[in-house]
Amino acid sequence: MRVTMMLCDAAQVADGKLYILGGGWSLVGPDPMPSAVALKIDVDWTETGHPHHWELYLVDEDGQPILVDTQEGTPQPLEVRGDFHVDRPEMVPEGSPVDVALAVNFGPLPLPTSSRFTWRLSIDGESQEDWSLAFSTRAAVESGEAGA
C-alpha cells in the first residue's frame, strides 16, 4: 500500500473524495486547537476484496505515547482505529491501485508547548517509514510579549 498523509485544520470524506481545510502545516499552538489527519491510501490490486485494519497514534519526540484523560479520568494513549474494505471497481484496469480516503478529526489537544510530536500510522499491523506526520508546538507567549 501507498499512503499520503497531511496535517490540516479539518478534513472530510464525501463521495470518495477528500476535502481538506487549512492543510499542510507542521507548527501549531501554543494554545490547543482542533486538527485533523487526512489520509489517501492506495490499496494494491492484490489487497482488494478483504478487510484492512488501521491504527493512528500520537507519540512524543522520544517515541513515547501521548496520554490523554478519558471521561473516567484515566490516562489512555491517544489512538484512533478503524477498518476499511475495498472492492475492485468496474471499469478500473486490472492491476490498478484503488483509492481509499480517510479523515480523522480531533478537538483541541492539550499538548505541551515547545515540543515535537508525530502521528504514526499502521495498516494490518505494518507501517512504512513515510507513514508518519511530525509537527511542533510553539513556545508559550509570555504576557509581556503579546503583540511583539
N, C-alpha and C positions, 0 to 999 in steps of 0.2 A: 504494500500500500504506500501511497504517497500522500503526505498531509501538508496543507498550507494553513498556518495559524496566524491570527492577528489580534492584538490587544485593541480594544475600542471602548468607547463610552457606552454603546448599546448595540445589539445585533438581533436580527430576527430572520427566521426562515419562512418563506411563503412561496408556494408553487415550486419548490425545489431550488429556489434562488436564495442567496444570502444577501441580506440588506444590512449595511454597516454604517453606523453613525459615529463620527469622531474617531476614525481608525488610524492605527499606525503609530501610537505613542509608546514611549518607554520610560517616561518620567511623570510622576503623579504626586499630588499632595501639596503641602503636608497634611491637609485635612482629608479625612476619608471621603471618598466619592464613589458613586456607582461605576461599575466597569463590566466588561464582557470579554469573552474569548470567542472569536469567530473561527470556525473550522471548515475547511473544504477537504474532504477525503476522497481520493481517487482509489476506488476499490478495483483491484485486478480482476480481469475476466474470470480467472480460475477461482476467485474468492467470493463470487456471487452465489446466490441460491441458498445461503445458510446464515444464521445469526452471528453477529460480532458484538463483543462487549468492549466498551471503552471506559477509561478512568482518567480523570483530570485532577491533579492535586498540586497544591502550592507548597513550596519549600523555601527556606531562607538561604542566605549565601553559603552556609555550611552544609546544605543539603538536608537540613532537619525539617520535618513537617511543621507548618504553621498551624497552631491550635487556636480554635475559636470556641467560645462558650455556647453550649446548646441552650434551649429553653429551660432545661432542668438545671442549668448552671454547671454542667460537667464539660470540661475542655475536650474537644474532639478535633482530629486533623481536618483541615479544610479540603474536602474531596467531593467530587461530583462524579457519578457513574451513570451509565446508560447502555442501551443496546440499540443496534440497528440491523436491518435485514435488507439486502439489495438483490433485486431480481434482474435478470438480463432483459433490458427493454427491447421491444421490437424495433426494427429499423436501425439498430446500432450494429456496426460491423463486428463480427466475431473477433475476439482478442482485444477489443477496446476497453479501457477502464470505464467504470461507471461512477458518476459523481454522487457524493452524499454531503449535504450541508448541515452543519450543527451550529447552534448559537447557545452559549451558556452565559446568562446574565447574573450579576451579583449586585446586591445592595452595597452601601458604603462599608468597606472593610477597615476595621481599626488596626492598621499596620503601623509598626514603629517607623519613625522618621529617620532620614539619613541611612537607609538600609537598602539592600538588594534582595530581590525575590525572583523566583522562577516558577512558572506554571509548567508542569510536565504532563505529557500525555502517554498513555499506553493503550494499545488495542490488542485484544486477545492475549494479554499478558506480555506483549512485546512492545519495545519502544525503539525509536531511532534517535540519533544524536540531535537531529534538527526538529524533533517533535517537542520543542520547548520554547517558551517565551520569557525572556528576562526583562525585568523593569526595576526602577529605583524609586524610592520616595524622597521627596525634597526635605531639606532640613526645616525644622520648625522656625517660624519667624519670631524674633524677639519683639516685644511690644514697642520698643523704641525704633525698630527697623521698618515699621509699616510705612508703605509708600516710598521706600528708598529704592 
